[in-house]
Amino acid sequence: MSEEPHDTRPSIRNARINWRESALPFFTKLRMTLANNWTKVRTRQNCCGNFGQPGC
């Protein structure tokens, strides 16, 4: 799965790769995506810290 340092901006490409390569069930991926994006919004950072997970 895609990994990137904390100081780079998130990219749509990496998010799509993380979503597509994850072997998790759809609703688990959706839950992780929402949780990881909420963490990014709440902390006002570019990364949630969960490299390779959907939504990060």
C-alpha positions as CSV (number, residue, x, y, z in Angstrom):
1,M,0.0,0.0,0.0
2,S,1.0,3.6,-0.5
3,E,3.1,5.3,2.2
4,E,4.0,9.0,2.3
5,P,5.8,11.2,4.8
6,H,3.8,13.5,7.1
7,D,4.9,16.7,5.5
8,T,3.5,16.0,2.0
9,R,0.0,16.8,0.9
10,P,-2.4,13.9,0.4
11,S,-3.2,12.9,-3.1
12,I,-6.3,11.4,-4.7
13,R,-4.1,8.9,-6.5
14,N,-2.7,7.4,-3.2
15,A,-6.2,7.4,-1.6
16,R,-7.5,5.4,-4.6
17,I,-4.6,3.0,-4.4
18,N,-5.1,2.5,-0.7
19,W,-8.9,1.9,-1.2
20,R,-8.4,-0.5,-4.2
21,E,-5.5,-2.6,-2.6
22,S,-7.2,-3.1,0.7
23,A,-8.7,-6.6,1.1
24,L,-11.2,-5.4,3.8
25,P,-15.0,-5.6,3.3
26,F,-16.6,-2.6,1.7
27,F,-18.3,-1.3,4.9
28,T,-15.1,-1.7,6.9
29,K,-13.2,0.3,4.3
30,L,-15.9,3.0,4.3
31,R,-15.8,3.2,8.2
32,M,-12.0,3.5,8.1
33,T,-12.2,6.2,5.4
34,L,-14.6,8.3,7.4
35,A,-12.7,7.8,10.7
36,N,-9.3,8.7,9.1
37,N,-10.7,11.7,7.3
38,W,-12.4,12.9,10.5
39,T,-9.0,12.6,12.3
40,K,-7.4,14.8,9.6
41,V,-10.1,17.4,9.9
42,R,-10.1,17.3,13.7
43,T,-6.3,17.7,14.0
44,R,-6.0,20.0,11.0
45,Q,-3.2,17.9,9.6
46,N,-2.6,16.4,6.1
47,C,-2.2,12.8,7.5
48,C,-4.1,10.8,10.0
49,G,-1.1,8.7,10.8
50,N,-2.5,5.4,9.6
51,F,-0.4,4.9,6.5
52,G,-1.9,2.6,3.9
53,Q,-5.4,2.5,5.4
54,P,-8.3,3.7,3.3
55,G,-8.8,7.4,3.8
56,C,-5.2,8.1,4.6
